[in-house]
Amino acid sequence: MKITTYIDEQLLRRAFKASRAKTKREVLENGLRSLLSEIQRNTFISEFDHLRLRISPEELAHLRS
């Protein structure tokens, strides 16, 4: 899909430097993938946070043996 938009130049330069991407497209696609990954991770945590196991390190070691 082709879109035209304004992106802060300094933000784009920082993203290039941090990601070592070679193209603007690569920077944007990596950013969108990271955003979706973070949203999915946060959704998973919020949905399953109540399932935390109450287990001591000793019990865990026993279960592993």
C-alpha positions in Angstrom: 0.0 0.0 0.0 1.3 3.4 -0.9 0.8 6.3 1.5 2.0 9.8 1.9 2.5 11.2 5.3 4.7 13.6 7.4 7.2 11.9 9.7 9.4 13.9 12.0 12.8 14.0 10.4 14.7 13.7 13.7 12.6 10.7 14.8 13.2 9.0 11.5 17.0 9.6 11.8 17.0 8.1 15.3 15.0 5.1 14.0 17.5 4.6 11.2 20.4 4.7 13.6 18.8 2.4 16.2 17.5 -0.1 13.8 20.3 0.0 11.2 17.6 -0.2 8.5 18.6 0.7 5.0 15.3 2.2 3.7 12.5 4.2 5.1 10.2 1.4 4.2 12.2 -1.0 6.4 12.2 1.4 9.3 8.4 1.8 9.1 7.8 -1.9 8.7 10.1 -2.8 11.6 8.4 -0.1 13.7 4.9 -1.5 12.9 6.0 -5.0 13.7 7.5 -3.9 17.0 4.3 -2.0 17.9 2.1 -5.0 17.1 4.4 -7.4 19.1 4.3 -5.1 22.1 0.5 -4.8 21.9 0.1 -8.6 21.6 2.5 -9.2 24.6 0.6 -6.7 26.7 -2.7 -8.2 25.8 -1.4 -11.7 26.6 -0.1 -10.5 30.0 -3.3 -8.8 30.9 -5.4 -11.8 30.0 -3.3 -14.4 31.8 -1.8 -12.4 34.6 -4.3 -13.9 37.1 -2.8 -17.3 36.4 0.4 -16.6 38.2 1.8 -19.7 39.9 2.4 -19.5 43.6 5.4 -21.8 43.8 8.6 -21.6 45.8 12.1 -22.0 44.2 12.5 -25.2 46.1 9.2 -26.6 44.8 10.2 -25.6 41.3 13.6 -27.4 41.7 11.8 -30.5 42.9 9.4 -30.5 39.9 12.3 -30.1 37.5 14.2 -33.1 38.9 
